């Protein structure tokens, strides 16, 4: 009996310990609950944010407009996925909708921005996203792929490529003619000016280098080149006008005269009279022109006259008057002088006083009109700064009969403008009497 009583006491002790442990655990849990409730009373329950909502949504389903944020290269997540899907729906993006903002996504964003007049930086900022998810977002309009650039355009070429060339030259200020798609002398002259200004060979042929420069961002607008001092000949920025109404003084002499017999390449041009002089600037232009003529197969040129002093012109005029007197004994001196002045300028009124005028002929023949040299000169002299000073069409204005051989250097700025407008020098300078 005594032994059984000890076992009962031991069991009772175990039960008491278990009860105590249960009570301890219960009291601790109750205390934790009270702490939780107290903290909950002072901390508001967080609301579900738009971002959280979007994360739980299936991107394949229609979504509300995302909260504005900035997405850019290397961004990842559901926002990028939605961006890619929207760009894809509009036709700007064709890659995987993977939530990774890579080069393809950046390119698509840039295209979207460019089409909508936004800063095309490839960063999807607040303004870009607002338009992207709005009803005003436009579907992608691809830029037409330009046709292959022709390898070369030159005199005689025609078509849309030439018209595009003319349009581009016109935008830059080099061409003012009609956009007719015909590569004529006006287009060739404009190409030459563009080439000269951009350090290219000024051959008037729109080859690969010229076309690449013309259509590049490096193409510069036409610069108005100041007229060289030699061309001005005391006339300011405009070409000097010498005629009966604007004669030079008897002591007039241009600067920088050179002896053409010594200065010019004899393989290009023959100088008919030793000692013939011309202004250096004009002589340089003449040689450039004759080099081009040679390249076109036109050679055998001669300069029959260039600079003349007042005394030289007086002698030539007097001889012409005497010739009329001898051939017409019954004519008065006044009538002979009037007849002479139709083909020979009065002293002081001759273009040759400037040193910028040349009489071009063919050696060993008195014929020039109708020769290949004449035809080439009339077509191309404008491109090198020369004008046809006297033509039959302008005789009433200039006061002189047409001289197919007589050219005058004024510089390309003026020669091309006159060629395109069809004006003679008097008209160009506004000296025509109304």
Secondary structure, DSSP 8 states (H G I E B T S, - for coil): -HHHHHHHHHHHHHHHHHHHHHHHHHHHHHHHHHHHHHHHHHS------HHHHHHHS-TTS---------B-TT-BSHHHHHHHHHHHHTTS--S---SB--HHHHHHHHHHHHHTTS--SS-B-HHHHHHHTSTT--------------S-B-TT-BSHHHHHHHHHHHHTTS--S---SB--HHHHHHHHHHHHHTTS--SS-B-HHHHHHHTSTT----------HHHHTTSTTS----SSSS---TT---SSEEEHHHHS-TTTEEESSTT-EEEHHHHHHHHHHHHHHHHTT---EEEEE----HHHHHHHHHHHHHHHHHH-TTS-HHHHHHHHTTTS--TT--GGGGT-EEEEE-TT-S--TTSHHHHHHHHHGGGGTEEE---GGGHHHHSS---TTEEEE--HHHHHHHHHHT--HHHHTT----
